[in-house]
Amino acid sequence: MSYFPQIIFTLLLCFAIWLFAKNMLQIKKNILLGREEDLSDNPGLRWKNLILLALGQKKMFRNPMVAILHLIIYAGFIIINIEVVEIVLDGIIGTHRIFLNSLGDFYTFLINFFEILAIGVIAGCVIFLARRNMLKLKRFVSKDLNGWPRSDANFILVTEIILMSLFLTMNATDRALQIQGHTHYHVTGNFLISGFLQPYFNSFSISQLLLIERTCWWAHIIGIFAFLNYLPYSKHLHILLAFPNAYYSRLNPMGMMDNMENVQNEVKYMMQPELAPPSDGQLMKFGAKDIMDLSWKSLLDAYSCTECGRCSAACPANQTGKLLSPRKIMMDTRDRLEEVGKNIQKNGTFQTDGKSLINDYISIEELRACTTCNACVQECPVSINPLDIIIELRRSLIMEESNAPQEWNAMFSNIENNFAPWKLSPDDRDKWAQEMNN
């Protein structure tokens, strides 16, 4: 008996796991380049968010048809890949359908259930391909997706169709080999979906069927290994990161902004100088200019982005023709984070490259167009918050570089001098109340 196929399979399996772990560890390192933020409070609500938003895809069901199709593809692809456990064991040990004897008729039921899901996945992927490339919905033809991002989505959909087709063809030829009495292929009973394909293979010889079945088997598992290792380079990384991103979502009410501790302390020390600590000679930093100044949660958001464009479709600035696109904000943040991560990998520590997230990736015009309405936050199906990044970048522009429109500077001056946005002293503002009493 030759152990060569088992050796090759085991080597492929180990390489796929090693490469995936290596890439995911690098992504974790990149995310942890962000500043610390404690998001461990209220675990009960966080688990609820994970179950409803990531697993249950609650926000997707605002559009029920699309949500159902997405859920079929998601659940189908994940559940069908439970069969990968059997394939892996068969590949390592050299068996075929190792669970058949122990599960009996329930095994046939499971395979039939998997096949129904496979058809659902294929149908869903075909519909989504049509939506992207034939109906050309506005958010899918946006210039945000020019280049690889647009191809990435199509590539994944086509890959899933191919993987499901290989699964069905493998089962059809497997059943044909059972009917022809091949000793290695134990009787499973008829398969529900692949049973329609099986009669077309009855005229094939055993050697031809073996070639087709084994080719489909190897192509299916190698395709799954390749898909696994493609995830870290694709927007479909959200398949994994949606869960931690939903769990660690900020629980504050939308619209509630975090005050800057440095600014609060400065005001406090002005009022009570005796509380001011001795100066350590370090300059305070306000807002974020580059990815290291952002919270690790914002960097996790960037990696979790599905590029679906629902945020930009809901953004009033974007829909009125302004340059801002919350989706692009997340994609740009991820691109800069990847660049910084490669810089650190190459040099050991970050070496200044003369670039920053502001200007080189995200323009000032984009940042100023934001109305902070939170529409993008409300619409995101995986709890991403583009607004946090926008606010931090704007704070840096204004407080570090004094870079604000003239109208904003006039408002800031009024607030500083008159404690209100208007150019009226507090005494003058009180006059209307006095007049009411007269």
Backbone torsions as a table, in degrees:
resi	resn	phi	psi	omega
1	MET	NA	129.6	-179.2
2	SER	-85.5	130.3	176.9
3	TYR	-97.4	6.1	-175.8
4	PHE	-58.9	-47.8	179.0
5	PRO	-59.3	-37.6	-179.7
6	GLN	-68.0	-38.5	178.5
7	ILE	-64.5	-46.4	179.5
8	ILE	-60.6	-44.8	-179.3
9	PHE	-62.1	-45.6	-178.3
10	THR	-63.2	-40.1	177.2
11	LEU	-63.6	-42.4	178.0
12	LEU	-62.7	-43.0	179.5
13	LEU	-61.4	-48.4	-179.0
14	CYS	-63.6	-40.6	179.5
15	PHE	-64.9	-42.6	-179.3
16	ALA	-62.9	-43.8	179.9
17	ILE	-66.5	-43.4	179.8
18	TRP	-61.8	-45.8	-177.6
19	LEU	-66.2	-41.3	178.5
20	PHE	-63.8	-45.4	179.6
21	ALA	-62.1	-40.1	179.9
22	LYS	-62.3	-46.3	-178.9
23	ASN	-68.3	-39.5	179.6
24	MET	-68.8	-34.5	176.5
25	LEU	-64.7	-38.3	177.7
26	GLN	-66.2	-39.8	177.4
27	ILE	-62.9	-41.2	177.1
28	LYS	-61.2	-43.7	178.4
29	LYS	-60.7	-41.6	179.0
30	ASN	-62.8	-44.2	-179.4
31	ILE	-61.8	-38.9	-177.5
32	LEU	-76.5	0.4	171.1
33	LEU	-69.4	-19.9	179.5
34	GLY	-71.1	161.6	179.6
35	ARG	-70.5	157.1	-176.5
36	GLU	-69.1	146.9	174.5
37	GLU	-153.6	129.2	-178.2
38	ASP	-88.2	113.7	178.8
39	LEU	-126.1	44.4	-176.5
40	SER	-105.8	3.2	-177.5
41	ASP	-74.5	161.6	172.9
42	ASN	47.7	60.8	-177.3
43	PRO	-59.7	-31.2	179.8
44	GLY	-61.0	-45.9	178.9
45	LEU	-68.6	-33.7	179.7
46	ARG	-66.5	-42.3	176.6
47	TRP	-64.6	-35.6	177.1
48	LYS	-62.8	-43.8	177.8
49	ASN	-61.9	-41.1	-179.9
50	LEU	-61.1	-46.0	-176.8
51	ILE	-68.3	-44.8	-175.4
52	LEU	-77.1	-43.7	-172.9
53	LEU	-87.0	-46.6	-176.6
54	ALA	-83.8	-51.1	-177.8
55	LEU	-79.9	-47.3	-177.6
56	GLY	-85.1	-11.2	177.0
57	GLN	52.7	47.5	-173.4
58	LYS	-55.2	-46.4	-175.4
59	LYS	-68.2	-25.7	179.7
60	MET	-63.9	-26.6	-172.9
61	PHE	-78.4	7.6	168.2
62	ARG	-67.8	-23.5	172.5
63	ASN	-121.0	88.5	-169.2
64	PRO	-55.7	-41.8	-176.4
65	MET	-62.4	-49.4	-179.9
66	VAL	-64.2	-39.1	-179.5
67	ALA	-62.3	-43.4	-178.9
68	ILE	-64.8	-43.9	178.1
69	LEU	-61.7	-44.0	179.9
70	HIS	-64.3	-40.6	-179.7
71	LEU	-65.8	-38.6	177.9
72	ILE	-63.0	-46.0	-180.0
73	ILE	-63.2	-46.7	-177.4
74	TYR	-64.7	-54.8	-177.8
75	ALA	-65.0	-42.5	-179.3
76	GLY	-59.8	-47.3	-177.5
77	PHE	-65.7	-40.9	-179.6
78	ILE	-68.4	-47.3	-175.3
79	ILE	-68.1	-42.1	179.8
80	ILE	-59.0	-35.4	-177.7
81	ASN	-73.7	-1.5	168.1
82	ILE	-60.4	-31.1	178.9
83	GLU	-64.7	-18.7	178.3
84	VAL	-60.8	-30.6	177.5
85	VAL	-57.7	-45.9	179.6
86	GLU	-66.3	-42.9	-179.3
87	ILE	-61.6	-41.7	179.9
88	VAL	-63.3	-45.1	179.1
89	LEU	-64.3	-42.7	177.1
90	ASP	-59.6	-42.1	-177.7
91	GLY	-66.6	-37.1	-179.0
92	ILE	-77.1	-44.3	-173.8
93	ILE	-85.5	-27.7	-178.0
94	GLY	93.0	17.9	178.6
95	THR	-93.0	-178.0	176.7
96	HIS	-139.1	119.3	-176.5
97	ARG	53.8	64.0	-172.5
98	ILE	-62.2	-26.8	-177.0
99	PHE	-87.5	-4.8	-174.0
100	LEU	-60.4	-49.1	-176.3
101	ASN	-65.3	-38.1	-176.0
102	SER	-77.8	-29.5	-176.9
103	LEU	-96.7	-23.0	177.4
104	GLY	60.3	-131.0	-177.7
105	ASP	-63.3	-28.1	179.7
106	PHE	-65.3	-27.9	177.6
107	TYR	-63.5	-44.6	178.7
108	THR	-63.1	-40.2	177.1
109	PHE	-59.6	-44.4	-179.8
110	LEU	-62.3	-45.7	-179.4
111	ILE	-63.5	-39.6	177.0
112	ASN	-62.7	-41.2	177.4
113	PHE	-62.7	-43.3	178.1
114	PHE	-62.0	-38.4	-178.7
115	GLU	-68.4	-37.6	176.0
116	ILE	-61.5	-43.6	177.2
117	LEU	-63.5	-37.8	180.0
118	ALA	-61.5	-42.5	176.6
119	ILE	-63.1	-40.5	177.3
120	GLY	-61.8	-40.9	178.2
121	VAL	-63.2	-45.6	-179.9
122	ILE	-61.0	-46.6	-179.5
123	ALA	-62.3	-44.6	179.5
124	GLY	-61.8	-43.0	-179.8
125	CYS	-65.1	-39.7	178.1
126	VAL	-62.3	-43.7	179.5
127	ILE	-64.1	-42.9	-179.6
128	PHE	-67.7	-34.6	174.9
129	LEU	-63.4	-40.3	178.9
130	ALA	-66.1	-40.8	178.9
131	ARG	-60.9	-38.2	-176.9
132	ARG	-78.8	-38.9	-167.7
133	ASN	-111.1	-16.0	179.1
134	MET	-112.6	-52.3	176.5
135	LEU	-71.7	-30.3	176.8
136	LYS	51.4	61.9	175.2
137	LEU	-57.1	146.3	-172.6
138	LYS	-53.8	-44.0	-175.8
139	ARG	-71.6	-14.0	177.5
140	PHE	-94.8	-14.5	178.9
141	VAL	-104.9	4.8	179.5
142	SER	-59.1	149.2	179.1
143	LYS	-66.4	-14.4	174.2
144	ASP	-53.4	-33.9	-172.4
145	LEU	-97.3	7.5	179.6
146	ASN	-56.9	138.7	179.3
147	GLY	91.5	-142.7	-173.7
148	TRP	-61.6	-38.6	-178.2
149	PRO	-53.2	-38.3	179.1
150	ARG	-70.2	-41.1	179.3
151	SER	-67.7	-34.4	-178.8
152	ASP	-57.1	-48.1	-178.8
153	ALA	-61.6	-45.3	179.4
154	ASN	-65.3	-39.3	-178.4
155	PHE	-61.1	-43.8	-179.1
156	ILE	-65.5	-43.7	-179.7
157	LEU	-62.2	-43.5	179.0
158	VAL	-65.1	-40.9	179.3
159	THR	-60.4	-42.5	179.9
160	GLU	-65.3	-37.9	176.4
161	ILE	-61.9	-44.1	-179.4
162	ILE	-63.9	-45.3	-178.8
163	LEU	-62.2	-41.5	178.9
164	MET	-68.9	-36.1	178.2
165	SER	-66.5	-39.0	176.7
166	LEU	-63.1	-40.1	179.0
167	PHE	-60.7	-46.2	-178.9
168	LEU	-69.0	-40.6	179.3
169	THR	-66.1	-39.9	176.9
170	MET	-58.8	-44.5	179.9
171	ASN	-67.6	-38.2	-179.4
172	ALA	-64.2	-46.0	179.9
173	THR	-71.3	-32.4	175.4
174	ASP	-60.2	-45.7	-179.9
175	ARG	-65.6	-38.0	177.8
176	ALA	-63.3	-38.1	177.1
177	LEU	-67.3	-35.8	176.2
178	GLN	-61.5	-45.4	-177.3
179	ILE	-64.6	-33.9	179.0
180	GLN	-81.4	0.0	171.7
181	GLY	82.1	22.4	178.4
182	HIS	-66.3	129.5	-171.4
183	THR	-64.6	-28.2	-176.3
184	HIS	-78.4	-16.8	-175.0
185	TYR	-107.5	99.2	-175.4
186	HIS	-76.1	148.8	-175.4
187	VAL	-67.7	126.4	179.7
188	THR	-110.1	-13.3	-168.9
189	GLY	89.1	171.2	-176.4
190	ASN	-71.8	143.6	174.3
191	PHE	-96.8	141.9	-169.4
192	LEU	-65.6	-48.9	-175.7
193	ILE	-93.0	-52.2	-179.4
194	SER	-65.2	-16.0	175.9
195	GLY	-61.1	-27.1	176.8
196	PHE	-72.1	-26.0	179.7
197	LEU	-87.6	-30.0	-172.9
198	GLN	-53.5	-42.1	-179.4
199	PRO	-58.2	-28.4	179.6
200	TYR	-68.4	-15.9	-179.2
201	PHE	-102.9	-0.6	-176.5
202	ASN	-64.9	-27.7	-178.9
203	SER	-83.1	-6.1	-179.2
204	PHE	-78.2	150.6	176.0
205	SER	-75.5	164.3	180.0
206	ILE	-60.7	-40.2	-179.8
207	SER	-64.6	-38.2	178.0
208	GLN	-67.5	-43.0	179.2
209	LEU	-64.0	-41.0	177.8
210	LEU	-61.1	-41.7	179.4
211	LEU	-62.3	-45.8	-178.9
212	ILE	-67.1	-46.1	-176.9
213	GLU	-64.1	-45.3	-179.6
214	ARG	-67.7	-37.4	177.9
215	THR	-62.8	-44.3	178.7
216	CYS	-65.0	-40.0	-179.9
217	TRP	-61.5	-49.9	-179.3
218	TRP	-67.6	-42.1	-179.1
219	ALA	-65.0	-37.1	-179.9
220	HIS	-64.2	-48.5	-176.5
221	ILE	-73.7	-38.3	176.9
222	ILE	-65.3	-36.4	177.1
223	GLY	-63.2	-38.5	178.3
224	ILE	-68.2	-41.5	176.2
225	PHE	-61.3	-42.2	179.9
226	ALA	-66.2	-41.7	178.6
227	PHE	-60.8	-43.7	179.3
228	LEU	-57.5	-42.0	-176.6
229	ASN	-86.8	-7.9	172.9
230	TYR	-83.3	-26.5	-176.6
231	LEU	-51.3	-46.1	-178.1
232	PRO	-62.1	-15.5	179.9
233	TYR	-103.1	2.4	-170.5
234	SER	-122.8	158.7	172.7
235	LYS	-62.9	-18.4	-179.3
236	HIS	-75.8	6.5	170.7
237	LEU	-61.6	-19.5	178.5
238	HIS	-62.9	-18.2	175.0
239	ILE	-55.2	-35.6	-180.0
240	LEU	-96.8	-45.5	-171.3
241	LEU	-79.7	-12.9	177.3
242	ALA	-58.7	-31.4	-176.9
243	PHE	-71.0	-54.9	176.4
244	PRO	-65.5	-30.9	-179.0
245	ASN	-67.4	-37.8	176.6
246	ALA	-69.6	-39.0	-179.1
247	TYR	-64.3	-42.2	-175.6
248	TYR	-93.8	16.5	177.8
249	SER	-63.4	148.5	-179.8
250	ARG	-71.6	135.4	-173.8
251	LEU	-96.2	-1.9	178.1
252	ASN	-65.4	150.8	175.4
253	PRO	-58.4	141.9	177.9
254	MET	-59.0	138.4	-178.3
255	GLY	96.8	-14.9	177.7
256	MET	-85.2	113.8	-178.1
257	MET	-95.8	146.0	176.7
258	ASP	-76.8	129.3	174.4
259	ASN	-72.3	150.2	177.7
260	MET	-84.6	120.8	-176.4
261	GLU	-59.6	-38.4	-179.9
262	ASN	-59.7	-41.4	-179.4
263	VAL	-69.2	-43.9	178.3
264	GLN	-58.2	-42.6	-179.8
265	ASN	-65.3	-39.3	179.4
266	GLU	-60.3	-42.9	178.4
267	VAL	-64.7	-42.9	-179.4
268	LYS	-62.8	-41.1	-178.4
269	TYR	-71.8	-27.4	174.9
270	MET	-66.4	-39.5	-179.1
271	MET	-78.1	-33.6	-179.5
272	GLN	-134.7	80.3	-175.7
273	PRO	-56.9	-28.0	-177.1
274	GLU	-65.7	-17.1	179.5
275	LEU	-84.7	-13.0	-175.6
276	ALA	-67.7	128.3	178.0
277	PRO	-74.8	160.8	175.8
278	PRO	-59.1	141.8	-179.1
279	SER	-68.1	134.3	176.9
280	ASP	-95.5	5.0	176.6
281	GLY	81.9	-3.1	-179.4
282	GLN	-93.2	137.2	178.5
283	LEU	-75.7	138.6	176.0
284	MET	-73.6	149.6	-179.8
285	LYS	-117.7	137.1	-178.1
286	PHE	-120.5	131.3	177.5
287	GLY	70.7	-159.5	-175.7
288	ALA	-134.5	131.2	174.3
289	LYS	-104.7	-32.0	-179.2
290	ASP	-136.1	178.1	-171.0
291	ILE	-65.4	-29.0	179.9
292	MET	-66.1	-19.0	-179.7
293	ASP	-87.0	-12.1	179.8
294	LEU	-84.9	159.3	175.0
295	SER	-67.9	151.3	175.9
296	TRP	-60.1	-28.7	178.5
297	LYS	-66.2	-38.5	177.6
298	SER	-64.9	-33.8	178.0
299	LEU	-73.3	-35.5	172.7
300	LEU	-64.2	-39.4	175.2
301	ASP	-55.4	-44.5	-176.7
302	ALA	-62.1	-41.7	178.9
303	TYR	-73.1	-24.2	-176.8
304	SER	-86.7	-7.7	-174.6
305	CYS	-60.2	130.2	-179.6
306	THR	-88.7	-6.4	-177.9
307	GLU	57.7	28.1	-177.9
308	CYS	-74.3	-24.4	176.8
309	GLY	83.6	6.3	178.8
310	ARG	-63.9	-32.7	178.3
311	CYS	-64.3	-46.1	-178.7
312	SER	-70.4	-33.1	177.9
313	ALA	-66.7	-27.1	-180.0
314	ALA	-92.3	-11.9	-175.1
315	CYS	-73.8	119.3	-179.2
316	PRO	-64.6	-33.5	178.5
317	ALA	-65.0	-45.5	179.6
318	ASN	-63.3	-42.7	-175.6
319	GLN	-72.5	-15.8	175.4
320	THR	-98.6	13.6	171.8
321	GLY	92.4	5.0	179.0
322	LYS	-76.9	164.8	-171.0
323	LEU	-71.1	-23.1	-174.8
324	LEU	-63.5	133.3	169.4
325	SER	-139.6	110.8	179.8
326	PRO	-55.5	-34.6	177.1
327	ARG	-60.5	-44.2	179.6
328	LYS	-64.8	-35.0	177.4
329	ILE	-57.6	-45.1	-179.1
330	MET	-69.3	-41.0	180.0
331	MET	-66.0	-40.3	178.9
332	ASP	-65.7	-40.3	178.5
333	THR	-61.9	-43.1	178.7
334	ARG	-64.5	-41.8	180.0
335	ASP	-62.5	-42.9	178.9
336	ARG	-66.4	-39.7	179.3
337	LEU	-62.6	-42.0	177.2
338	GLU	-62.1	-41.7	-180.0
339	GLU	-64.2	-43.6	178.6
340	VAL	-65.2	-40.8	178.2
341	GLY	-60.1	-41.9	178.2
342	LYS	-67.0	-36.4	176.8
343	ASN	-59.8	-45.4	-179.4
344	ILE	-68.6	-40.4	177.1
345	GLN	-58.0	-41.3	-176.2
346	LYS	-74.2	-40.0	-170.7
347	ASN	-107.4	-6.4	-177.3
348	GLY	89.4	-44.3	173.0
349	THR	-133.3	164.5	-177.6
350	PHE	-69.3	125.7	175.8
351	GLN	-105.9	127.9	-177.1
352	THR	-52.4	127.9	-179.2
353	ASP	-112.2	7.7	178.0
354	GLY	76.4	10.4	-179.1
355	LYS	-118.1	164.2	173.3
356	SER	-152.6	164.9	179.9
357	LEU	-62.9	-42.3	175.3
358	ILE	-74.8	138.7	177.2
359	ASN	80.1	-54.2	-176.9
360	ASP	-77.1	-26.0	179.3
361	TYR	-121.1	-47.0	-178.5
362	ILE	-117.4	125.4	-175.0
363	SER	-83.7	159.5	177.4
364	ILE	-63.3	-36.8	-180.0
365	GLU	-61.0	-39.8	177.2
366	GLU	-61.8	-45.8	-176.7
367	LEU	-64.9	-39.1	-177.1
368	ARG	-73.5	-19.7	-178.0
369	ALA	-75.6	-17.0	-176.1
370	CYS	-69.6	134.5	178.5
371	THR	-98.3	2.8	-176.5
372	THR	52.2	39.5	-176.9
373	CYS	-82.4	-14.7	179.5
374	ASN	74.0	10.7	178.4
375	ALA	-61.0	-38.5	-179.3
376	CYS	-65.0	-38.9	179.8
377	VAL	-67.2	-42.0	-179.5
378	GLN	-62.6	-37.4	-172.6
379	GLU	-84.2	-24.1	-172.7
380	CYS	-62.9	126.2	-177.7
381	PRO	-75.2	-13.5	-177.7
382	VAL	-122.3	28.0	171.0
383	SER	64.2	36.8	175.4
384	ILE	-86.5	146.0	-177.4
385	ASN	-125.4	85.4	177.8
386	PRO	-62.6	-27.4	-175.1
387	LEU	-64.1	-34.6	178.2
388	ASP	-58.7	-42.4	-180.0
389	ILE	-67.2	-44.6	-179.2
390	ILE	-60.4	-45.2	-178.2
391	ILE	-63.8	-44.3	-179.5
392	GLU	-64.2	-39.1	178.3
393	LEU	-67.6	-39.6	178.7
394	ARG	-66.9	-38.1	177.0
395	ARG	-59.8	-41.8	178.5
396	SER	-62.9	-45.1	179.6
397	LEU	-57.9	-45.2	-173.0
398	ILE	-79.9	-44.3	-172.0
399	MET	-92.3	-22.3	178.4
400	GLU	-97.4	-36.7	-173.7
401	GLU	-113.4	-2.2	-176.2
402	SER	51.5	38.2	-175.7
403	ASN	-104.3	94.5	179.8
404	ALA	-145.3	152.8	176.9
405	PRO	-60.2	156.5	-178.5
406	GLN	-57.6	-38.3	-179.0
407	GLU	-63.8	-38.7	178.5
408	TRP	-66.4	-42.7	-179.6
409	ASN	-61.3	-37.5	177.7
410	ALA	-64.1	-40.7	178.1
411	MET	-65.6	-42.9	179.2
412	PHE	-60.6	-41.1	179.8
413	SER	-64.1	-41.5	178.6
414	ASN	-63.8	-41.6	179.0
415	ILE	-63.9	-41.5	-179.6
416	GLU	-65.2	-41.0	-173.6
417	ASN	-93.4	-34.9	-173.0
418	ASN	-114.6	-0.5	178.0
419	PHE	62.8	25.7	178.6
420	ALA	-163.2	159.5	-177.9
421	PRO	-68.3	-12.3	-173.5
422	TRP	-95.6	154.1	-178.7
423	LYS	-86.3	56.1	179.4
424	LEU	-134.2	136.6	179.2
425	SER	-70.0	159.0	177.8
426	PRO	-57.1	-36.9	-179.9
427	ASP	-64.0	-41.8	-179.8
428	ASP	-67.4	-34.1	-179.7
429	ARG	-69.9	-25.0	-179.4
430	ASP	-80.6	-12.9	-174.5
431	LYS	-62.3	-33.3	-178.1
432	TRP	-61.3	-34.9	179.1
433	ALA	-68.9	-39.6	178.8
434	GLN	-64.2	-39.8	-179.9
435	GLU	-65.5	-30.8	-179.9
436	MET	-68.5	-28.8	-179.2
437	ASN	-82.0	-11.0	-177.8
438	ASN	-85.0	NA	NA
